[in-house]
């Protein structure tokens, strides 16, 4: 992990050469949730390929740009397109942008994703405010020699998702007439969707939804001392005893249907969260 700090300094310098803002929050847009980026007054846009040490997006539905600008009156950095373990990036590469956001001053991380609903109460298009997670990736972005300047060797994970932010997101969803639940997210590596036996196992382990992202970024945000809000859109129902086929197009379509409400939740939560 030792080499990360030098690389982050290079990336920060490239961003600082074109943007002098003071971001309070970093926002990672997941599958089909790109429209939130349209609400940003962008002061600078950085293609991932122009940023030193940044990985590149390879997935449909994930653009590859870092936006710096203003959302709901707050200065933010937005990742249009994230990196996944299943693309072949290491966990350190997947989470590299979170290190950059932190180094630029972000104390808050908002992560969004699409996920399959395991809890029978969840419907397609519902929002799940993530209250906790289960790391089923059998990998960790903090493997290796720890850099104590970046965070502690053994970071606490007793409350990775900030309670006040979760409550604010649920309250905002109610005001927006958006069905929102609180629940536990299980992160698998993918890219294959889960089998019926795996869905059954995950439900028994206490997961409400399952997806292929978020867990690595949240581990690094906790390591770096950031507060985290995680929002998941339920795009398909994981009912092991009457399972329909799942495909990426269906996931994209369901995520897009909810993107306006997700945007509303983030815009409602951000100003108070940034001031806290
Ligand atoms: N499993 C894993 N990832 C997902 C799913 C799912 O059912 N739906 C959307 N992303």
py3Dmol code that shows the C-alpha trace and the ligand (Angstrom):
import py3Dmol

protein = """\
ATOM      1  CA  UNK A   1       0.000   0.000   0.000  1.00  0.00           C
ATOM      2  CA  UNK A   2       3.094   2.195   0.437  1.00  0.00           C
ATOM      3  CA  UNK A   3       3.264   3.313  -3.188  1.00  0.00           C
ATOM      4  CA  UNK A   4      -0.330   4.577  -3.214  1.00  0.00           C
ATOM      5  CA  UNK A   5       0.419   7.923  -1.556  1.00  0.00           C
ATOM      6  CA  UNK A   6       2.902   8.976  -4.252  1.00  0.00           C
ATOM      7  CA  UNK A   7       0.522   7.977  -7.021  1.00  0.00           C
ATOM      8  CA  UNK A   8      -2.361   9.833  -5.390  1.00  0.00           C
ATOM      9  CA  UNK A   9      -0.164  12.950  -5.203  1.00  0.00           C
ATOM     10  CA  UNK A  10       0.365  12.733  -9.004  1.00  0.00           C
ATOM     11  CA  UNK A  11      -3.380  12.400  -9.655  1.00  0.00           C
ATOM     12  CA  UNK A  12      -4.211  15.227  -7.254  1.00  0.00           C
ATOM     13  CA  UNK A  13      -1.672  17.477  -8.997  1.00  0.00           C
ATOM     14  CA  UNK A  14      -3.299  16.770 -12.379  1.00  0.00           C
ATOM     15  CA  UNK A  15      -6.723  17.692 -10.993  1.00  0.00           C
ATOM     16  CA  UNK A  16      -5.429  20.735  -9.125  1.00  0.00           C
ATOM     17  CA  UNK A  17      -3.861  22.039 -12.342  1.00  0.00           C
ATOM     18  CA  UNK A  18      -7.389  22.630 -13.667  1.00  0.00           C
ATOM     19  CA  UNK A  19      -9.643  22.873 -10.609  1.00  0.00           C
ATOM     20  CA  UNK A  20      -9.173  24.683  -7.310  1.00  0.00           C
ATOM     21  CA  UNK A  21     -12.420  23.732  -5.558  1.00  0.00           C
ATOM     22  CA  UNK A  22     -12.808  22.397  -2.027  1.00  0.00           C
ATOM     23  CA  UNK A  23     -14.990  19.306  -2.350  1.00  0.00           C
ATOM     24  CA  UNK A  24     -16.953  18.143   0.669  1.00  0.00           C
ATOM     25  CA  UNK A  25     -18.214  14.913  -0.861  1.00  0.00           C
ATOM     26  CA  UNK A  26     -17.168  12.285  -3.336  1.00  0.00           C
ATOM     27  CA  UNK A  27     -20.000  10.534  -5.149  1.00  0.00           C
ATOM     28  CA  UNK A  28     -19.651   7.203  -6.956  1.00  0.00           C
ATOM     29  CA  UNK A  29     -22.394   6.634  -9.507  1.00  0.00           C
ATOM     30  CA  UNK A  30     -23.320   3.017 -10.077  1.00  0.00           C
ATOM     31  CA  UNK A  31     -25.037   1.196 -12.930  1.00  0.00           C
ATOM     32  CA  UNK A  32     -27.560   3.341 -14.800  1.00  0.00           C
ATOM     33  CA  UNK A  33     -27.356   6.144 -12.241  1.00  0.00           C
ATOM     34  CA  UNK A  34     -25.383   8.445 -14.498  1.00  0.00           C
ATOM     35  CA  UNK A  35     -28.256  10.996 -14.699  1.00  0.00           C
ATOM     36  CA  UNK A  36     -27.262  12.388 -11.299  1.00  0.00           C
ATOM     37  CA  UNK A  37     -24.249  13.781 -13.109  1.00  0.00           C
ATOM     38  CA  UNK A  38     -26.572  15.913 -15.289  1.00  0.00           C
ATOM     39  CA  UNK A  39     -27.555  17.838 -12.155  1.00  0.00           C
ATOM     40  CA  UNK A  40     -23.981  18.901 -11.468  1.00  0.00           C
ATOM     41  CA  UNK A  41     -22.752  22.302 -12.500  1.00  0.00           C
ATOM     42  CA  UNK A  42     -19.454  20.942 -13.714  1.00  0.00           C
ATOM     43  CA  UNK A  43     -16.472  23.241 -13.413  1.00  0.00           C
ATOM     44  CA  UNK A  44     -14.071  20.632 -14.784  1.00  0.00           C
ATOM     45  CA  UNK A  45     -14.404  17.195 -16.374  1.00  0.00           C
ATOM     46  CA  UNK A  46     -11.527  14.720 -16.342  1.00  0.00           C
ATOM     47  CA  UNK A  47     -11.621  11.670 -18.604  1.00  0.00           C
ATOM     48  CA  UNK A  48     -10.192   8.798 -16.589  1.00  0.00           C
ATOM     49  CA  UNK A  49      -7.615   8.207 -19.326  1.00  0.00           C
ATOM     50  CA  UNK A  50      -6.213  11.720 -18.735  1.00  0.00           C
ATOM     51  CA  UNK A  51      -5.572  11.164 -15.031  1.00  0.00           C
ATOM     52  CA  UNK A  52      -2.270   9.553 -14.045  1.00  0.00           C
ATOM     53  CA  UNK A  53      -2.626   6.139 -12.338  1.00  0.00           C
ATOM     54  CA  UNK A  54      -6.413   6.075 -12.830  1.00  0.00           C
ATOM     55  CA  UNK A  55      -7.931   2.816 -14.136  1.00  0.00           C
ATOM     56  CA  UNK A  56     -10.358   2.923 -17.127  1.00  0.00           C
ATOM     57  CA  UNK A  57     -14.054   2.013 -17.248  1.00  0.00           C
ATOM     58  CA  UNK A  58     -14.840  -1.046 -19.336  1.00  0.00           C
ATOM     59  CA  UNK A  59     -18.531  -1.639 -18.568  1.00  0.00           C
ATOM     60  CA  UNK A  60     -21.612  -0.586 -20.538  1.00  0.00           C
ATOM     61  CA  UNK A  61     -23.647   1.917 -18.518  1.00  0.00           C
ATOM     62  CA  UNK A  62     -20.501   3.239 -16.863  1.00  0.00           C
ATOM     63  CA  UNK A  63     -18.951   6.309 -18.497  1.00  0.00           C
ATOM     64  CA  UNK A  64     -15.397   7.131 -17.560  1.00  0.00           C
ATOM     65  CA  UNK A  65     -15.257  10.682 -16.232  1.00  0.00           C
ATOM     66  CA  UNK A  66     -14.524  12.450 -13.001  1.00  0.00           C
ATOM     67  CA  UNK A  67     -16.667  15.587 -12.668  1.00  0.00           C
ATOM     68  CA  UNK A  68     -15.674  18.395 -10.353  1.00  0.00           C
ATOM     69  CA  UNK A  69     -18.367  20.938  -9.624  1.00  0.00           C
ATOM     70  CA  UNK A  70     -21.403  21.913  -7.584  1.00  0.00           C
ATOM     71  CA  UNK A  71     -24.440  19.837  -6.634  1.00  0.00           C
ATOM     72  CA  UNK A  72     -27.177  21.176  -4.340  1.00  0.00           C
ATOM     73  CA  UNK A  73     -24.893  24.076  -3.424  1.00  0.00           C
ATOM     74  CA  UNK A  74     -22.043  21.772  -2.359  1.00  0.00           C
ATOM     75  CA  UNK A  75     -18.729  21.263  -4.063  1.00  0.00           C
ATOM     76  CA  UNK A  76     -18.407  17.628  -5.065  1.00  0.00           C
ATOM     77  CA  UNK A  77     -16.378  15.171  -7.074  1.00  0.00           C
ATOM     78  CA  UNK A  78     -18.456  12.694  -9.030  1.00  0.00           C
ATOM     79  CA  UNK A  79     -17.266   9.469 -10.583  1.00  0.00           C
ATOM     80  CA  UNK A  80     -19.306   8.722 -13.681  1.00  0.00           C
ATOM     81  CA  UNK A  81     -18.385   5.081 -13.912  1.00  0.00           C
ATOM     82  CA  UNK A  82     -16.692   3.010 -11.262  1.00  0.00           C
ATOM     83  CA  UNK A  83     -14.254   0.132 -11.297  1.00  0.00           C
ATOM     84  CA  UNK A  84     -15.121  -3.426 -10.389  1.00  0.00           C
ATOM     85  CA  UNK A  85     -13.108  -6.390  -9.218  1.00  0.00           C
ATOM     86  CA  UNK A  86     -14.633  -8.465 -12.055  1.00  0.00           C
ATOM     87  CA  UNK A  87     -13.007  -6.223 -14.670  1.00  0.00           C
ATOM     88  CA  UNK A  88      -9.707  -7.585 -13.467  1.00  0.00           C
ATOM     89  CA  UNK A  89      -8.680  -4.516 -11.433  1.00  0.00           C
ATOM     90  CA  UNK A  90      -7.153  -5.289  -8.061  1.00  0.00           C
ATOM     91  CA  UNK A  91      -9.047  -4.136  -4.980  1.00  0.00           C
ATOM     92  CA  UNK A  92      -6.442  -1.364  -4.571  1.00  0.00           C
ATOM     93  CA  UNK A  93      -7.156  -0.185  -8.139  1.00  0.00           C
ATOM     94  CA  UNK A  94     -10.927  -0.412  -7.661  1.00  0.00           C
ATOM     95  CA  UNK A  95     -10.657   1.889  -4.643  1.00  0.00           C
ATOM     96  CA  UNK A  96      -7.949   4.216  -5.934  1.00  0.00           C
ATOM     97  CA  UNK A  97     -10.409   7.043  -6.757  1.00  0.00           C
ATOM     98  CA  UNK A  98     -11.647   7.075  -3.149  1.00  0.00           C
ATOM     99  CA  UNK A  99      -8.059   7.737  -2.035  1.00  0.00           C
ATOM    100  CA  UNK A 100      -7.901  10.609  -4.516  1.00  0.00           C
ATOM    101  CA  UNK A 101     -11.211  12.058  -3.314  1.00  0.00           C
ATOM    102  CA  UNK A 102     -10.011  11.902   0.285  1.00  0.00           C
ATOM    103  CA  UNK A 103      -6.709  13.546  -0.600  1.00  0.00           C
ATOM    104  CA  UNK A 104      -8.626  16.381  -2.271  1.00  0.00           C
ATOM    105  CA  UNK A 105     -10.518  17.016   0.969  1.00  0.00           C
ATOM    106  CA  UNK A 106     -13.730  14.946   0.739  1.00  0.00           C
ATOM    107  CA  UNK A 107     -14.886  13.841   4.190  1.00  0.00           C
ATOM    108  CA  UNK A 108     -18.052  12.245   2.892  1.00  0.00           C
ATOM    109  CA  UNK A 109     -18.501   9.400   0.397  1.00  0.00           C
ATOM    110  CA  UNK A 110     -21.814   8.680  -1.322  1.00  0.00           C
ATOM    111  CA  UNK A 111     -21.871   5.333  -3.143  1.00  0.00           C
ATOM    112  CA  UNK A 112     -24.698   4.041  -5.284  1.00  0.00           C
ATOM    113  CA  UNK A 113     -25.230   0.717  -6.980  1.00  0.00           C
ATOM    114  CA  UNK A 114     -27.734  -1.627  -8.578  1.00  0.00           C
ATOM    115  CA  UNK A 115     -28.481  -4.805  -6.692  1.00  0.00           C
ATOM    116  CA  UNK A 116     -30.656  -7.864  -6.615  1.00  0.00           C
ATOM    117  CA  UNK A 117     -33.285  -7.977  -3.880  1.00  0.00           C
ATOM    118  CA  UNK A 118     -33.058 -10.994  -1.566  1.00  0.00           C
ATOM    119  CA  UNK A 119     -35.461  -9.754   1.096  1.00  0.00           C
ATOM    120  CA  UNK A 120     -38.994 -10.525  -0.150  1.00  0.00           C
ATOM    121  CA  UNK A 121     -40.139  -7.077   1.012  1.00  0.00           C
ATOM    122  CA  UNK A 122     -38.014  -5.433  -1.681  1.00  0.00           C
ATOM    123  CA  UNK A 123     -39.559  -4.638  -5.057  1.00  0.00           C
ATOM    124  CA  UNK A 124     -37.975  -3.714  -8.395  1.00  0.00           C
ATOM    125  CA  UNK A 125     -37.244   0.017  -8.428  1.00  0.00           C
ATOM    126  CA  UNK A 126     -37.199   0.344  -4.630  1.00  0.00           C
ATOM    127  CA  UNK A 127     -34.278   2.066  -2.972  1.00  0.00           C
ATOM    128  CA  UNK A 128     -32.353   0.330  -0.208  1.00  0.00           C
ATOM    129  CA  UNK A 129     -30.380   2.575   2.130  1.00  0.00           C
ATOM    130  CA  UNK A 130     -27.425   0.390   3.058  1.00  0.00           C
ATOM    131  CA  UNK A 131     -27.152  -0.078   6.809  1.00  0.00           C
ATOM    132  CA  UNK A 132     -24.325  -2.613   6.768  1.00  0.00           C
ATOM    133  CA  UNK A 133     -22.524  -4.955   4.395  1.00  0.00           C
ATOM    134  CA  UNK A 134     -21.131  -8.468   4.079  1.00  0.00           C
ATOM    135  CA  UNK A 135     -17.874  -8.808   2.173  1.00  0.00           C
ATOM    136  CA  UNK A 136     -18.265 -11.951   0.035  1.00  0.00           C
ATOM    137  CA  UNK A 137     -15.429 -10.980  -2.314  1.00  0.00           C
ATOM    138  CA  UNK A 138     -12.812 -12.891  -0.283  1.00  0.00           C
ATOM    139  CA  UNK A 139     -10.440 -10.043  -1.001  1.00  0.00           C
ATOM    140  CA  UNK A 140      -9.732  -6.720   0.710  1.00  0.00           C
ATOM    141  CA  UNK A 141      -8.304  -3.433  -0.583  1.00  0.00           C
ATOM    142  CA  UNK A 142      -6.234  -3.101   2.597  1.00  0.00           C
ATOM    143  CA  UNK A 143      -4.151  -6.255   1.992  1.00  0.00           C
ATOM    144  CA  UNK A 144      -0.440  -5.467   2.101  1.00  0.00           C
ATOM    145  CA  UNK A 145       1.789  -3.312   4.281  1.00  0.00           C
ATOM    146  CA  UNK A 146      -0.347  -0.582   5.829  1.00  0.00           C
ATOM    147  CA  UNK A 147       0.422   3.087   5.213  1.00  0.00           C
ATOM    148  CA  UNK A 148      -0.334   4.658   8.602  1.00  0.00           C
ATOM    149  CA  UNK A 149      -0.614   8.070   6.944  1.00  0.00           C
ATOM    150  CA  UNK A 150      -3.669   6.804   5.046  1.00  0.00           C
ATOM    151  CA  UNK A 151      -5.378   5.027   7.933  1.00  0.00           C
ATOM    152  CA  UNK A 152      -4.996   2.417  10.691  1.00  0.00           C
ATOM    153  CA  UNK A 153      -3.856  -1.182  10.156  1.00  0.00           C
ATOM    154  CA  UNK A 154      -7.100  -2.548  11.625  1.00  0.00           C
ATOM    155  CA  UNK A 155      -9.897  -0.081  10.856  1.00  0.00           C
ATOM    156  CA  UNK A 156     -13.086  -0.290  12.876  1.00  0.00           C
ATOM    157  CA  UNK A 157     -16.087  -1.518  10.871  1.00  0.00           C
ATOM    158  CA  UNK A 158     -18.721  -1.448  13.622  1.00  0.00           C
ATOM    159  CA  UNK A 159     -20.684   1.303  11.853  1.00  0.00           C
ATOM    160  CA  UNK A 160     -19.414   1.805   8.300  1.00  0.00           C
ATOM    161  CA  UNK A 161     -22.605   3.544   7.121  1.00  0.00           C
ATOM    162  CA  UNK A 162     -23.260   6.772   9.023  1.00  0.00           C
ATOM    163  CA  UNK A 163     -26.451   6.636  11.080  1.00  0.00           C
ATOM    164  CA  UNK A 164     -27.423  10.296  10.614  1.00  0.00           C
ATOM    165  CA  UNK A 165     -26.916  10.065   6.848  1.00  0.00           C
ATOM    166  CA  UNK A 166     -29.029   6.901   6.667  1.00  0.00           C
ATOM    167  CA  UNK A 167     -31.848   8.518   8.630  1.00  0.00           C
ATOM    168  CA  UNK A 168     -31.673  11.631   6.448  1.00  0.00           C
ATOM    169  CA  UNK A 169     -31.821   9.513   3.272  1.00  0.00           C
ATOM    170  CA  UNK A 170     -34.855   7.550   4.505  1.00  0.00           C
ATOM    171  CA  UNK A 171     -36.616  10.790   5.496  1.00  0.00           C
ATOM    172  CA  UNK A 172     -35.832  12.356   2.101  1.00  0.00           C
ATOM    173  CA  UNK A 173     -37.178   9.264   0.329  1.00  0.00           C
ATOM    174  CA  UNK A 174     -40.450   9.537   2.287  1.00  0.00           C
ATOM    175  CA  UNK A 175     -40.799  13.199   1.292  1.00  0.00           C
ATOM    176  CA  UNK A 176     -40.173  12.239  -2.340  1.00  0.00           C
ATOM    177  CA  UNK A 177     -42.756   9.448  -2.214  1.00  0.00           C
ATOM    178  CA  UNK A 178     -40.040   6.929  -2.990  1.00  0.00           C
ATOM    179  CA  UNK A 179     -40.211   3.432  -1.509  1.00  0.00           C
ATOM    180  CA  UNK A 180     -37.036   3.046   0.528  1.00  0.00           C
ATOM    181  CA  UNK A 181     -35.903   0.362   2.945  1.00  0.00           C
ATOM    182  CA  UNK A 182     -32.935  -0.067   5.205  1.00  0.00           C
ATOM    183  CA  UNK A 183     -30.933  -3.239   4.636  1.00  0.00           C
ATOM    184  CA  UNK A 184     -27.725  -5.245   4.449  1.00  0.00           C
ATOM    185  CA  UNK A 185     -25.803  -5.378   1.164  1.00  0.00           C
ATOM    186  CA  UNK A 186     -23.691  -8.398   0.256  1.00  0.00           C
ATOM    187  CA  UNK A 187     -20.871  -7.763  -2.206  1.00  0.00           C
ATOM    188  CA  UNK A 188     -19.960 -10.632  -4.579  1.00  0.00           C
ATOM    189  CA  UNK A 189     -17.220 -10.202  -7.174  1.00  0.00           C
ATOM    190  CA  UNK A 190     -19.391 -11.249 -10.142  1.00  0.00           C
ATOM    191  CA  UNK A 191     -19.441 -10.974 -13.112  1.00  0.00           C
ATOM    192  CA  UNK A 192     -21.702 -14.030 -13.175  1.00  0.00           C
ATOM    193  CA  UNK A 193     -24.980 -13.449 -11.392  1.00  0.00           C
ATOM    194  CA  UNK A 194     -25.556 -15.723  -8.424  1.00  0.00           C
ATOM    195  CA  UNK A 195     -27.029 -19.193  -8.566  1.00  0.00           C
ATOM    196  CA  UNK A 196     -30.265 -20.026  -6.772  1.00  0.00           C
ATOM    197  CA  UNK A 197     -28.247 -21.830  -4.110  1.00  0.00           C
ATOM    198  CA  UNK A 198     -26.093 -18.738  -3.606  1.00  0.00           C
ATOM    199  CA  UNK A 199     -29.142 -16.460  -3.278  1.00  0.00           C
ATOM    200  CA  UNK A 200     -30.548 -18.861  -0.701  1.00  0.00           C
ATOM    201  CA  UNK A 201     -27.257 -18.880   1.196  1.00  0.00           C
ATOM    202  CA  UNK A 202     -26.953 -15.068   1.155  1.00  0.00           C
ATOM    203  CA  UNK A 203     -30.447 -14.625   2.535  1.00  0.00           C
ATOM    204  CA  UNK A 204     -29.658 -17.051   5.357  1.00  0.00           C
ATOM    205  CA  UNK A 205     -26.461 -15.132   6.088  1.00  0.00           C
ATOM    206  CA  UNK A 206     -28.490 -11.993   6.708  1.00  0.00           C
ATOM    207  CA  UNK A 207     -28.218 -10.126   3.402  1.00  0.00           C
ATOM    208  CA  UNK A 208     -31.153  -8.145   1.993  1.00  0.00           C
ATOM    209  CA  UNK A 209     -29.587  -7.367  -1.386  1.00  0.00           C
ATOM    210  CA  UNK A 210     -26.577  -8.480  -3.418  1.00  0.00           C
ATOM    211  CA  UNK A 211     -24.390  -6.687  -5.921  1.00  0.00           C
ATOM    212  CA  UNK A 212     -20.902  -6.594  -7.398  1.00  0.00           C
ATOM    213  CA  UNK A 213     -19.450  -3.366  -6.025  1.00  0.00           C
ATOM    214  CA  UNK A 214     -19.467  -0.872  -3.136  1.00  0.00           C
ATOM    215  CA  UNK A 215     -17.875  -3.036  -0.429  1.00  0.00           C
ATOM    216  CA  UNK A 216     -14.277  -2.243  -1.510  1.00  0.00           C
ATOM    217  CA  UNK A 217     -14.902   1.518  -1.736  1.00  0.00           C
ATOM    218  CA  UNK A 218     -16.593   1.577   1.659  1.00  0.00           C
ATOM    219  CA  UNK A 219     -13.742  -0.334   3.320  1.00  0.00           C
ATOM    220  CA  UNK A 220     -11.269   2.236   2.009  1.00  0.00           C
ATOM    221  CA  UNK A 221     -13.514   5.154   2.991  1.00  0.00           C
ATOM    222  CA  UNK A 222     -13.669   3.770   6.554  1.00  0.00           C
ATOM    223  CA  UNK A 223      -9.900   3.285   6.553  1.00  0.00           C
ATOM    224  CA  UNK A 224      -9.541   6.920   5.473  1.00  0.00           C
ATOM    225  CA  UNK A 225     -11.960   8.169   8.155  1.00  0.00           C
ATOM    226  CA  UNK A 226     -14.774   9.232   5.807  1.00  0.00           C
ATOM    227  CA  UNK A 227     -18.488   9.180   6.600  1.00  0.00           C
ATOM    228  CA  UNK A 228     -20.408   7.008   4.127  1.00  0.00           C
ATOM    229  CA  UNK A 229     -23.881   6.953   2.630  1.00  0.00           C
ATOM    230  CA  UNK A 230     -24.707   3.907   0.477  1.00  0.00           C
ATOM    231  CA  UNK A 231     -27.794   3.737  -1.746  1.00  0.00           C
ATOM    232  CA  UNK A 232     -28.843   0.701  -3.728  1.00  0.00           C
ATOM    233  CA  UNK A 233     -31.522   0.404  -6.423  1.00  0.00           C
ATOM    234  CA  UNK A 234     -33.213  -2.979  -6.518  1.00  0.00           C
ATOM    235  CA  UNK A 235     -33.164  -4.037 -10.162  1.00  0.00           C
ATOM    236  CA  UNK A 236     -34.215  -7.695  -9.977  1.00  0.00           C
ATOM    237  CA  UNK A 237     -35.720 -10.077  -7.477  1.00  0.00           C
ATOM    238  CA  UNK A 238     -33.627 -12.964  -6.219  1.00  0.00           C
ATOM    239  CA  UNK A 239     -36.267 -15.518  -5.378  1.00  0.00           C
ATOM    240  CA  UNK A 240     -34.491 -18.836  -5.432  1.00  0.00           C
ATOM    241  CA  UNK A 241     -37.627 -20.963  -5.700  1.00  0.00           C
ATOM    242  CA  UNK A 242     -39.128 -19.121  -8.685  1.00  0.00           C
ATOM    243  CA  UNK A 243     -36.149 -17.342 -10.208  1.00  0.00           C
ATOM    244  CA  UNK A 244     -36.394 -15.498 -13.520  1.00  0.00           C
ATOM    245  CA  UNK A 245     -33.359 -15.038 -15.727  1.00  0.00           C
ATOM    246  CA  UNK A 246     -31.347 -11.876 -15.006  1.00  0.00           C
ATOM    247  CA  UNK A 247     -29.421  -9.858 -17.572  1.00  0.00           C
ATOM    248  CA  UNK A 248     -27.467  -6.598 -17.665  1.00  0.00           C
ATOM    249  CA  UNK A 249     -30.049  -4.820 -19.877  1.00  0.00           C
ATOM    250  CA  UNK A 250     -32.807  -5.501 -17.359  1.00  0.00           C
ATOM    251  CA  UNK A 251     -30.576  -4.228 -14.562  1.00  0.00           C
ATOM    252  CA  UNK A 252     -29.802  -1.038 -16.533  1.00  0.00           C
ATOM    253  CA  UNK A 253     -33.488  -0.408 -17.318  1.00  0.00           C
ATOM    254  CA  UNK A 254     -34.656  -0.831 -13.720  1.00  0.00           C
ATOM    255  CA  UNK A 255     -31.828   1.333 -12.392  1.00  0.00           C
ATOM    256  CA  UNK A 256     -32.660   4.109 -14.829  1.00  0.00           C
ATOM    257  CA  UNK A 257     -36.295   4.093 -13.773  1.00  0.00           C
ATOM    258  CA  UNK A 258     -35.234   5.005 -10.232  1.00  0.00           C
ATOM    259  CA  UNK A 259     -32.388   7.366 -11.044  1.00  0.00           C
ATOM    260  CA  UNK A 260     -34.472  10.544 -10.699  1.00  0.00           C
ATOM    261  CA  UNK A 261     -35.591   9.615  -7.184  1.00  0.00           C
ATOM    262  CA  UNK A 262     -32.063   8.586  -6.226  1.00  0.00           C
ATOM    263  CA  UNK A 263     -30.891  11.963  -7.455  1.00  0.00           C
ATOM    264  CA  UNK A 264     -33.537  13.643  -5.308  1.00  0.00           C
ATOM    265  CA  UNK A 265     -32.388  11.759  -2.222  1.00  0.00           C
ATOM    266  CA  UNK A 266     -28.737  12.683  -2.733  1.00  0.00           C
ATOM    267  CA  UNK A 267     -29.589  16.355  -3.372  1.00  0.00           C
ATOM    268  CA  UNK A 268     -31.739  16.459  -0.235  1.00  0.00           C
ATOM    269  CA  UNK A 269     -29.142  14.859   2.022  1.00  0.00           C
ATOM    270  CA  UNK A 270     -26.017  16.584   0.762  1.00  0.00           C
ATOM    271  CA  UNK A 271     -26.280  20.151   2.158  1.00  0.00           C
ATOM    272  CA  UNK A 272     -26.944  19.093   5.759  1.00  0.00           C
ATOM    273  CA  UNK A 273     -24.441  16.254   5.546  1.00  0.00           C
ATOM    274  CA  UNK A 274     -21.759  18.584   4.247  1.00  0.00           C
ATOM    275  CA  UNK A 275     -22.431  21.090   7.031  1.00  0.00           C
ATOM    276  CA  UNK A 276     -22.324  18.463   9.824  1.00  0.00           C
TER     277      UNK A 276
END
"""
ligand_1 = """\
10
LIG
N -26.595 -10.040 -8.255
C -25.428 -9.371 -8.305
N -25.324 -8.132 -8.758
C -26.443 -7.531 -9.178
C -27.681 -8.159 -9.154
C -27.762 -9.491 -8.671
O -28.830 -10.137 -8.627
N -28.590 -7.270 -9.651
C -27.904 -6.139 -9.954
N -26.608 -6.285 -9.671
"""
view = py3Dmol.view(width=600, height=400)
view.addModel(protein, "pdb")
view.setStyle({"model": 0}, {"cartoon": {"style": "trace"}})
view.addModel(ligand_1, "xyz")
view.setStyle({"model": 1}, {"stick": {}})
view.zoomTo()
view.show()
